[in-house]
Amino acid sequence: NYLNGESDEAFAKEETKRVTRAYARRQETWFSKDERIKWLAPESNSARLEKLLASIN
């Protein structure tokens, strides 16, 4: 642990990146199983996305 002096800053940064990516993958897996979620590709559906965002704001 970097805060306890057990590892250096470079290792702490890489470890933070690694565990953050792993957490994001777990979230993606969890969300992908929820049938209520409708996934959008923002770059190809920008007008649709804007309409959706306007409806919830």
N, C-alpha and C positions, 0 to 999 in steps of 0.2 A: 504494500500500500504506500503510495507516494506521500500521503499526509503523515504517515508514521515513519518516514525515512527508509522504508524497506525496498523501494524501487526508485528509479530515476524518472525525470519528467518525460523523457521520450517514450519510455515504456508505458507510463500512465496515459499519455495521449493516445498511443496505439491501442491500448486496452480499452479505453473509453470508446474509441471508434468501433472496435470489435463488438463490444457488448451492446452498443447502440444499434448497430446493424442487425444483430441477433434479435433484439427486442422488436425492431421494426418488422422483421420477417415473421415473428410470432403474432404481432398485431395483424399483419396482412392475412395470415392464415386464419386467424380468428374471424376477421371481418368477412373473408371470402365465404365462410360458411353461413353467414346471415343472409337469408333470401330477401329480406326487406331492403337491403342495400342495392342501389342501382348505380353501377360504375359508369363513369363518363370519361371520355378521352377529351380533355379540355382543349387541346390543340385542334381537334377536328369538329368539336361541337361547341364552339365559344358562344354562339347565340343562345343555344339551348341552356348552357351553363349560366349565362347572365340572367335568363328568364327564371331559372330555378333559384338562383341566389336572391333575386328581387322578391320572389314569392316568400322567402323565409326571413327576410329582413324587415 
